[in-house]
């Protein structure tokens, strides 16, 4: 049975017919055979970077900055990139 599964996996890999689910199952199987703790930790770091569901904690200062920025937007105190570029060009052209 294991030989049949491996042949099917190789066939799917060769002909790019492996689905995401197939690939996940292959990876789970291969990872379960690894005993090298440092290698497993490295894999965990990679996986954590793609599945990071951690809640971002903001400092009080960051929260205040966000609220101040929201108030500026609500008050119309914002400029488009084009407007800023134009203003910079005008400023640079004055000698």
Secondary structure per residue as TSV (DSSP state, phi and psi in degrees):
chain	resnum	aa	ss	phi	psi
A	1	X	-	360.0	-43.5
A	2	X	H	-62.6	-39.5
A	3	X	H	-62.0	-40.9
A	4	X	H	-64.1	-42.5
A	5	X	H	-64.6	-44.3
A	6	X	H	-63.0	-40.0
A	7	X	H	-62.7	-43.9
A	8	X	H	-62.5	-42.3
A	9	X	H	-62.8	-45.8
A	10	X	H	-61.6	-41.8
A	11	X	H	-61.4	-47.1
A	12	X	H	-63.9	-39.8
A	13	X	H	-63.7	-44.5
A	14	X	H	-63.1	-41.2
A	15	X	T	-101.1	16.4
A	16	X	T	52.1	39.7
A	17	X	-	-106.3	12.4
A	18	X	-	-81.9	128.4
A	19	X	-	-81.8	169.3
A	20	X	H	-58.7	-41.6
A	21	X	H	-63.3	-43.5
A	22	X	H	-59.2	-46.9
A	23	X	H	-63.9	-40.5
A	24	X	H	-60.7	-43.0
A	25	X	H	-63.9	-40.3
A	26	X	H	-62.6	-45.6
A	27	X	H	-63.3	-43.3
A	28	X	H	-59.1	-44.8
A	29	X	H	-62.8	-47.1
A	30	X	H	-65.5	-41.8
A	31	X	H	-63.9	-37.1
A	32	X	H	-65.1	-18.2
A	33	X	T	-90.9	-6.6
A	34	X	-	-89.8	132.6
A	35	X	-	-112.1	-5.5
A	36	X	-	-75.7	107.8
A	37	X	H	-63.6	-38.4
A	38	X	H	-68.8	-35.3
A	39	X	H	-67.9	-41.4
A	40	X	H	-64.2	-37.8
A	41	X	H	-64.3	-38.5
A	42	X	H	-64.3	-41.5
A	43	X	H	-62.2	-41.0
A	44	X	H	-61.6	-40.7
A	45	X	H	-60.5	-44.6
A	46	X	H	-62.2	-46.9
A	47	X	H	-65.0	-39.8
A	48	X	H	-61.7	-33.7
A	49	X	H	-69.5	-22.9
A	50	X	H	-98.2	-16.9
A	51	X	S	-124.0	31.1
A	52	X	-	-72.2	105.5
A	53	X	-	-105.4	17.7
A	54	X	-	-65.8	140.5
A	55	X	-	-81.4	128.9
A	56	X	-	-75.9	124.2
A	57	X	-	-101.6	122.6
A	58	X	-	-97.4	147.7
A	59	X	-	-76.4	166.3
A	60	X	H	-60.1	-39.8
A	61	X	H	-63.3	-42.1
A	62	X	H	-63.2	-40.9
A	63	X	H	-62.7	-42.7
A	64	X	H	-62.9	-42.3
A	65	X	H	-62.6	-40.4
A	66	X	H	-65.1	-44.6
A	67	X	H	-63.0	-40.7
A	68	X	H	-64.1	-40.1
A	69	X	H	-65.1	-40.7
A	70	X	H	-61.9	-41.3
A	71	X	H	-64.4	-39.0
A	72	X	H	-62.0	-42.3
A	73	X	H	-63.9	-46.6
A	74	X	H	-62.3	-31.5
A	75	X	T	-85.6	-1.2
A	76	X	T	78.1	17.7
A	77	X	-	-89.5	50.3
A	78	X	-	-128.0	156.1
A	79	X	-	-131.0	144.2
A	80	X	-	-76.2	163.8
A	81	X	H	-61.6	-38.6
A	82	X	H	-61.4	-44.0
A	83	X	H	-61.8	-42.4
A	84	X	H	-67.1	-41.1
A	85	X	H	-60.7	-42.6
A	86	X	H	-62.9	-45.0
A	87	X	H	-62.9	-40.3
A	88	X	H	-65.2	-43.5
A	89	X	H	-62.1	-41.1
A	90	X	H	-63.6	-42.1
A	91	X	H	-64.2	-41.9
A	92	X	H	-69.4	-30.1
A	93	X	H	-79.0	-16.5
A	94	X	-	-80.9	123.8
A	95	X	-	-119.7	360.0
